[in-house]
Amino acid sequence: MKIQVRLYGVFRSAAGSSQVQLDVPSEKPTVGMVIDYLISQSGFNKLKPLLIDESTMDPRPNALIMVSGREINTLDGLDTIVTDEDELSLLPVAHGG
């Protein structure tokens, strides 16, 4: 299934592109599956340390993740099904201290 992924901030810089179209090998991919597939692709491995929290192996501490403008925690989280009509957006969360 073809999924549009829009990248912002440091994610865009690491990927070298603001938008990626992925051909995810699943008929009903979830947000988690799409993210795993994205960071496994050649040219996108720089995203993994920026996106995935090493202690939890979860992208949510480092990214606001949206499916067609809706934050995934208001849906089914990483288990949210993504269709070819959806756009997955990854926005970095700024950490301060």
C-alpha positions in Angstrom: 0.0 0.0 0.0 1.3 3.5 -0.9 1.5 5.8 2.1 2.4 9.5 2.1 4.7 10.5 5.0 5.4 14.2 5.6 8.5 15.0 7.7 9.1 18.3 9.6 12.1 19.9 11.3 15.1 17.6 12.2 13.2 14.6 10.7 13.1 16.4 7.3 16.8 17.3 7.6 17.8 13.7 8.5 15.8 12.3 5.6 16.8 14.9 3.1 13.2 15.3 2.1 10.0 16.8 3.4 7.8 14.2 1.9 8.2 10.5 1.2 5.9 8.0 -0.5 6.4 4.5 0.9 5.1 1.3 -0.7 4.4 -0.6 2.6 4.1 -4.3 2.1 0.8 -4.7 4.0 -2.9 -4.3 3.1 -3.7 -2.8 6.5 -0.6 -1.1 7.8 -0.6 0.5 11.2 1.3 3.7 12.1 3.9 1.6 13.9 4.4 -0.6 10.9 4.8 2.4 8.6 7.4 4.0 11.0 9.3 0.8 11.3 9.3 0.4 7.5 10.4 4.0 7.0 13.5 3.8 9.3 14.4 0.4 7.7 14.7 1.9 4.3 18.1 2.9 2.8 18.7 6.6 3.1 16.4 6.9 6.1 18.4 5.2 8.8 19.5 8.6 10.2 15.9 9.1 11.3 16.0 6.2 13.8 18.1 7.8 16.6 16.1 11.1 16.3 12.7 9.4 16.1 12.8 6.3 18.3 13.3 6.6 22.1 16.0 4.0 22.9 14.6 3.2 26.4 11.0 2.5 25.2 11.6 1.8 21.5 8.6 4.1 20.9 8.6 7.2 18.7 6.0 9.1 20.7 8.3 10.7 23.2 10.2 12.3 20.3 7.5 13.0 17.8 4.0 14.3 17.4 2.5 11.8 15.0 -0.6 12.7 13.0 -2.8 10.8 10.6 -4.6 13.1 8.2 -4.4 15.9 10.7 -5.5 13.9 13.8 -3.0 13.1 16.6 -2.7 9.3 16.9 -3.3 9.3 20.7 -6.8 10.4 19.9 -7.1 7.4 17.6 -5.6 4.0 18.3 -2.0 5.1 18.9 0.6 3.2 17.0 -2.1 0.6 16.2 -4.0 3.2 14.1 -4.6 1.7 10.6 -3.3 3.9 7.8 -4.9 3.9 4.3 -3.6 5.1 1.0 -5.9 8.1 1.4 -4.2 9.2 4.6 -1.1 11.3 5.2 1.2 10.4 8.1 2.9 13.4 9.5 6.0 13.3 11.9 6.7 16.5 13.8 9.6 16.6 16.2 8.9 17.4 19.8 11.2 20.1 21.2 12.8 19.1 24.5 14.1 21.7 26.8 15.4 22.0 30.3 
